[in-house]
Amino acid sequence: MERLLNDVVTEISADTRIAIIREATKLHEEILRGTVDELQQQTAGRKWRGECVVAIYATNSSDN
C-alpha cells in the first residue's frame, strides 16, 4: 500500500483525494478517506491484511 500511495503522489499529486476500502462487504469493513498525503501519514508503518480497494476521486481538467 505504501508503494501504491507513493506512486499516486508521483504520477498525480499528494493532494489527490482517495478512499482505501479494506475487507469490503465483510464484518470488519474499513473505509479511510482523505488526500494521499493525509492517508500516508495516518497509515504509516501499518501492516495491511486482507483485500483492499483504492478509489481515486476524479478531478476536472480545470482543477489541475
Backbone as ProteinMPNN parsed JSONL, in Angstrom:
{"seq_chain_A": "MERLLNDVVTEISADTRIAIIREATKLHEEILRGTVDELQQQTAGRKWRGECVVAIYATNSSDN", "coords_chain_A": {"N_chain_A": [[0.829, -1.186, 0.0], [1.931, 1.223, 0.771], [3.778, 1.694, -1.266], [2.041, 1.965, -3.454], [0.618, 4.302, -2.733], [2.728, 6.133, -2.778], [3.276, 6.053, -5.523], [0.928, 7.234, -6.532], [1.233, 9.839, -5.574], [3.528, 10.579, -7.019], [2.718, 10.281, -9.723], [0.293, 11.673, -9.915], [-0.7, 13.601, -7.674], [0.003, 14.781, -4.338], [-2.161, 15.895, -3.179], [-4.324, 14.574, -4.127], [-7.521, 13.22, -3.783], [-8.502, 10.262, -2.19], [-9.898, 7.0, -1.478], [-9.503, 4.322, 0.714], [-10.531, 1.12, 0.835], [-11.029, -1.522, 2.904], [-11.517, -4.971, 3.25], [-14.138, -5.007, 2.105], [-17.671, -5.244, 2.282], [-17.64, -7.071, 4.332], [-17.549, -8.285, 7.758], [-15.553, -6.829, 9.151], [-15.238, -4.463, 7.726], [-13.585, -1.554, 6.546], [-13.213, 1.86, 5.912], [-11.23, 4.355, 4.692], [-10.816, 7.776, 4.142], [-9.497, 10.586, 2.384], [-6.849, 12.914, 1.517], [-4.042, 11.783, -0.416], [-1.677, 12.407, 0.892], [-2.601, 12.838, 3.569], [-3.564, 10.25, 4.197], [-1.251, 8.741, 3.912], [0.238, 9.641, 6.099], [-1.491, 8.917, 8.178], [-1.534, 6.126, 7.988], [1.05, 5.236, 8.163], [3.561, 2.82, 8.48], [1.772, 0.795, 8.901], [0.661, -2.57, 8.785], [-0.837, -4.093, 6.243], [-3.617, -6.192, 5.879], [-5.708, -8.624, 4.333], [-8.203, -7.963, 1.759], [-7.939, -5.078, -0.295], [-9.223, -2.096, -1.719], [-8.513, 0.673, -3.703], [-9.816, 3.749, -4.303], [-9.686, 6.365, -6.557], [-10.471, 9.65, -6.587], [-12.081, 11.472, -9.134], [-10.96, 14.355, -10.924], [-11.645, 17.586, -12.296], [-10.343, 18.699, -15.419], [-9.822, 21.381, -15.366], [-9.164, 21.811, -12.754], [-6.528, 21.216, -12.398]], "CA_chain_A": [[0.0, 0.0, 0.0], [2.824, 2.375, 0.851], [4.32, 1.901, -2.612], [0.952, 2.46, -4.292], [0.364, 5.7, -2.382], [3.859, 6.904, -3.308], [3.077, 6.154, -6.972], [-0.133, 8.215, -6.776], [1.854, 11.147, -5.349], [4.445, 10.839, -8.127], [2.036, 10.357, -11.017], [-0.85, 12.599, -9.91], [-0.435, 14.682, -6.724], [-0.215, 14.448, -2.926], [-3.473, 16.444, -2.821], [-5.361, 13.749, -4.734], [-8.436, 12.6, -2.819], [-8.669, 8.827, -2.401], [-10.514, 6.196, -0.418], [-8.977, 2.968, 0.843], [-11.58, 0.268, 1.373], [-10.457, -2.814, 3.29], [-12.498, -6.002, 3.613], [-15.461, -4.511, 1.7], [-18.848, -6.098, 2.467], [-17.4, -8.074, 5.362], [-17.766, -7.862, 9.13], [-14.538, -5.869, 9.591], [-15.056, -3.465, 6.675], [-12.98, -0.3, 6.987], [-13.08, 2.818, 4.813], [-10.444, 5.536, 5.035], [-10.927, 8.782, 3.081], [-8.688, 11.792, 2.57], [-5.856, 13.084, 0.46], [-2.972, 10.782, -0.342], [-0.765, 12.855, 1.95], [-3.221, 12.56, 4.865], [-3.633, 8.81, 4.447], [0.12, 8.253, 4.117], [0.587, 9.939, 7.492], [-2.386, 8.155, 9.058], [-1.306, 4.68, 7.904], [2.491, 4.966, 8.135], [4.003, 1.654, 9.238], [0.69, -0.185, 9.069], [0.742, -3.845, 8.065], [-2.144, -4.304, 5.634], [-4.053, -7.581, 5.733], [-6.997, -8.735, 3.68], [-8.352, -7.332, 0.453], [-8.074, -3.626, -0.286], [-9.535, -1.391, -2.955], [-8.195, 2.089, -3.615], [-10.59, 4.549, -5.252], [-9.101, 7.68, -6.792], [-11.53, 10.577, -6.964], [-11.858, 12.184, -10.391], [-10.878, 15.813, -10.871], [-11.851, 18.238, -13.578], [-9.07, 19.134, -16.004], [-9.617, 22.775, -14.989], [-8.649, 21.839, -11.388], [-5.082, 20.943, -12.379]], "C_chain_A": [[0.876, 1.253, 0.0], [3.388, 2.716, -0.53], [3.264, 2.477, -3.556], [0.678, 3.932, -4.004], [1.494, 6.603, -2.868], [3.73, 7.087, -4.819], [1.998, 7.183, -7.311], [0.424, 9.627, -6.594], [2.728, 11.516, -6.544], [3.713, 11.098, -9.437], [0.902, 11.38, -11.062], [-0.532, 13.785, -8.99], [-0.683, 14.181, -5.302], [-1.568, 14.942, -2.449], [-4.629, 15.647, -3.411], [-6.204, 13.104, -3.65], [-8.637, 11.135, -3.19], [-9.473, 8.223, -1.254], [-9.834, 4.834, -0.448], [-10.062, 2.147, 1.527], [-10.975, -1.106, 1.64], [-11.582, -3.737, 3.718], [-13.932, -5.542, 3.308], [-16.51, -5.611, 1.823], [-18.659, -7.185, 3.529], [-17.574, -7.465, 6.75], [-16.813, -6.744, 9.561], [-14.224, -4.831, 8.515], [-14.52, -2.163, 7.268], [-12.832, 0.596, 5.77], [-12.345, 4.042, 5.337], [-10.536, 6.506, 3.858], [-10.05, 9.974, 3.422], [-7.784, 11.993, 1.383], [-4.799, 11.996, 0.621], [-2.024, 11.14, 0.798], [-1.32, 12.538, 3.341], [-3.211, 11.069, 5.186], [-2.244, 8.187, 4.582], [0.534, 8.472, 5.565], [-0.215, 9.063, 8.461], [-2.056, 6.664, 9.093], [0.173, 4.301, 7.885], [2.83, 3.77, 9.03], [2.946, 0.575, 9.429], [0.946, -1.43, 8.229], [-0.654, -4.154, 7.54], [-2.424, -5.782, 5.482], [-5.418, -7.579, 5.076], [-7.016, -8.023, 2.339], [-8.545, -5.836, 0.613], [-8.415, -3.136, -1.68], [-9.179, 0.063, -2.723], [-8.978, 2.804, -4.708], [-9.947, 5.926, -5.346], [-10.209, 8.586, -7.309], [-11.136, 11.325, -8.235], [-11.753, 13.689, -10.108], [-11.17, 16.367, -12.245], [-10.522, 18.7, -14.112], [-8.792, 20.585, -15.656], [-9.077, 22.901, -13.566], [-7.148, 21.691, -11.332], [-4.247, 22.124, -12.626]], "O_chain_A": [[0.582, 2.224, -0.697], [3.462, 3.885, -0.908], [3.555, 3.365, -4.358], [0.522, 4.725, -4.933], [1.242, 7.72, -3.32], [4.039, 8.158, -5.341], [2.142, 7.927, -8.281], [0.114, 10.517, -7.386], [2.671, 12.647, -7.026], [4.051, 12.026, -10.171], [0.581, 11.898, -12.131], [-0.14, 14.851, -9.466], [-1.481, 13.269, -5.089], [-2.078, 14.472, -1.432], [-5.791, 16.005, -3.217], [-5.674, 12.512, -2.711], [-8.905, 10.803, -4.345], [-9.692, 8.849, -0.216], [-9.618, 4.264, -1.518], [-10.461, 2.439, 2.655], [-10.476, -1.768, 0.73], [-12.484, -3.339, 4.454], [-14.825, -5.672, 4.146], [-16.249, -6.77, 1.501], [-19.454, -8.123, 3.601], [-17.73, -6.251, 6.882], [-17.222, -5.816, 10.259], [-13.088, -4.371, 8.402], [-14.94, -1.73, 8.341], [-12.378, 0.149, 4.717], [-12.776, 4.682, 6.297], [-10.355, 6.107, 2.708], [-9.881, 10.327, 4.589], [-7.928, 11.325, 0.359], [-4.688, 11.372, 1.677], [-1.619, 10.274, 1.574], [-0.595, 12.029, 4.196], [-2.89, 10.669, 6.306], [-2.083, 7.2, 5.3], [1.116, 7.584, 6.188], [0.325, 8.54, 9.436], [-2.274, 6.006, 10.11], [0.506, 3.147, 7.613], [2.431, 3.722, 10.194], [3.211, -0.45, 10.056], [1.399, -1.335, 7.088], [-1.558, -4.446, 8.323], [-1.575, -6.539, 5.013], [-6.195, -6.639, 5.243], [-5.992, -7.548, 1.849], [-9.224, -5.379, 1.532], [-7.959, -3.685, -2.683], [-9.498, 0.628, -1.677], [-8.825, 2.504, -5.892], [-9.694, 6.572, -4.329], [-10.81, 8.315, -8.348], [-9.993, 11.756, -8.383], [-12.373, 14.212, -9.182], [-10.963, 15.688, -13.251], [-9.643, 19.063, -13.33], [-7.631, 20.994, -15.648], [-8.585, 23.964, -13.189], [-6.542, 22.01, -10.31], [-3.021, 22.023, -12.635]]}, "name": "protein", "num_of_chains": 1, "seq": "MERLLNDVVTEISADTRIAIIREATKLHEEILRGTVDELQQQTAGRKWRGECVVAIYATNSSDN"}
